[in-house]
Amino acid sequence: MTLTNAPRLETDNLILRGPEMADVETFIAFSADEVRSIGFGYIPQRDEAWRWFALNIGHWHIHGYGYLTIEDKVTGKPAGICGIWNPEGWPEPELGWVVYEGYEGKGIAYEAALAARAWAYSDLGFTTMTSNIVPSNTRSIALAKRLGATFEREYDNVQMGLDHLYRHPAPEALN
């Protein structure tokens, strides 16, 4: 069932698509895993994780963009989420990503982030993009740098506390 106006983006190994109700259990399990979700926002209560899932659907309707479900083409299962996030209190639109248990170390976040960023630049007309990363999330920092993003500044994230803002290259710098 279509819940958003999200596009369907395909890469060599992935499908990035709008959230579906079938994705909610995987997201709730991720959110309740304190170790895995700490850089995204640990949500141990099932009802609160469900509300965040619904919040993402509303974000799509308000902004015309949000987090896409990363689907593994081989298994057809959700492998994570990736997309553009800009709720109230955010400094500007952010390219964000997470991968679920069993999908780390396979280049999935990188492949998904490249596709989401290209979509934001080409279809949404964005001219800049950031990734906001808690300082202890070394894997996401490494990925942001691999994507060409550079550290710009620290700021107080309304949800996460101290955060580092990484600036992605402008569209013309990627060609």
C-alpha positions in Angstrom: 0.0 0.0 0.0 1.4 3.4 -1.0 1.8 5.6 2.0 3.8 8.5 0.5 4.6 10.2 -2.8 8.2 8.7 -2.6 9.9 7.8 -5.8 11.3 4.3 -6.6 15.0 4.6 -7.1 17.0 1.6 -8.3 20.8 1.0 -8.0 22.7 -2.1 -8.9 21.9 -3.9 -5.7 19.1 -1.9 -4.1 15.6 -0.5 -4.4 14.9 2.7 -2.5 11.2 3.1 -2.1 8.6 4.7 0.1 7.8 3.2 3.5 5.2 0.5 3.6 3.4 -0.9 6.6 5.3 -4.2 6.0 8.5 -2.3 7.0 7.3 -1.2 10.4 8.4 -4.3 12.4 12.0 -4.2 11.0 12.2 -0.5 11.9 10.8 -1.1 15.4 13.4 -3.9 16.0 16.2 -1.6 14.8 15.0 1.3 17.0 14.9 -0.9 20.1 18.5 -2.1 19.6 20.5 0.4 21.8 23.8 -0.4 20.2 22.7 -0.2 16.6 20.4 2.8 16.8 22.4 5.0 19.1 23.6 7.3 16.3 20.1 7.6 14.9 18.1 7.8 18.1 17.5 4.8 20.4 13.7 4.2 20.9 13.2 1.3 23.3 9.4 1.7 23.5 7.5 0.0 20.7 4.8 2.6 20.5 7.3 5.4 20.3 9.1 3.6 17.4 5.8 3.1 15.6 5.1 6.9 16.1 8.5 7.7 14.5 7.6 5.5 11.6 4.4 7.4 11.1 6.2 10.7 11.6 8.3 9.8 8.5 5.2 9.3 6.5 3.9 12.7 7.6 7.3 14.2 6.8 6.9 13.0 3.2 3.5 14.7 3.0 4.8 18.0 4.4 8.1 18.2 2.6 7.7 16.0 -0.5 10.8 14.0 0.8 11.8 11.8 3.7 13.4 8.5 4.5 13.2 5.8 1.9 13.2 2.1 2.7 16.3 0.5 1.4 15.3 -2.9 0.0 17.8 -5.6 -0.9 17.2 -6.6 -4.5 18.3 -10.2 -3.8 16.1 -10.9 -0.7 13.4 -8.3 -1.1 13.8 -7.5 2.6 14.3 -4.0 4.2 18.0 -3.4 4.7 17.7 0.0 6.3 16.5 3.5 5.5 18.1 6.5 3.7 16.8 9.8 2.6 16.4 13.5 3.2 15.3 14.6 6.7 14.4 18.1 7.8 12.0 18.2 10.7 11.4 21.3 12.9 14.6 22.3 14.7 17.0 20.9 12.0 19.5 23.4 10.6 18.7 22.4 7.0 17.9 19.3 5.0 20.0 16.3 5.9 21.0 13.2 4.0 20.8 10.4 6.5 21.2 6.6 6.5 21.1 3.6 8.7 21.4 -0.1 7.8 19.8 -2.9 9.8 21.4 -5.8 11.4 23.1 -8.2 9.0 23.5 -5.5 6.3 26.6 -3.6 7.6 29.9 -3.7 5.8 28.3 -4.4 2.3 28.4 -0.9 0.9 24.6 -0.6 1.2 24.6 2.8 3.0 27.0 4.2 0.5 25.1 3.0 -2.5 21.8 4.2 -1.1 23.2 7.6 0.0 24.6 8.2 -3.5 21.2 7.5 -5.0 19.3 9.6 -2.5 21.7 12.5 -2.9 21.5 12.3 -6.7 17.7 12.3 -6.5 17.7 15.3 -4.1 20.0 17.3 -6.4 18.4 16.3 -9.8 14.7 16.0 -9.0 14.2 18.2 -5.9 16.6 20.9 -7.1 18.7 21.0 -3.9 22.0 22.8 -4.2 23.5 21.7 -0.9 23.1 18.9 1.6 24.4 18.1 5.0 24.7 15.0 7.1 24.3 15.5 10.9 26.3 12.9 12.8 26.9 12.4 16.5 30.6 12.6 17.2 30.9 9.0 18.4 29.4 7.5 15.2 32.7 6.9 13.5 31.2 4.6 10.8 28.8 7.3 9.7 31.6 9.9 9.8 33.7 7.7 7.6 30.8 7.2 5.2 30.1 11.0 5.0 33.8 11.6 4.1 33.7 8.8 1.5 30.7 10.6 0.0 32.9 13.8 -0.2 31.3 15.6 2.7 33.5 17.7 4.9 33.2 18.7 8.6 31.7 22.2 8.8 30.7 22.8 12.4 29.4 21.5 15.7 25.8 22.4 16.7 23.2 21.5 19.3 20.8 19.0 17.7 17.3 19.4 19.3 17.0 15.6 19.4 20.6 14.2 19.7 22.5 16.9 21.6 26.0 17.7 20.3 26.1 16.9 16.6 28.6 17.4 13.8 27.4 18.9 10.6 29.1 17.6 7.4 28.6 19.4 4.2 28.2 17.4 0.9 29.7 18.7 -2.3 27.3 20.8 -4.4 25.8 19.1 -7.5 28.2 20.9 -9.9 31.2 19.6 -7.9 30.1 16.0 -8.4 30.3 16.1 -12.2 
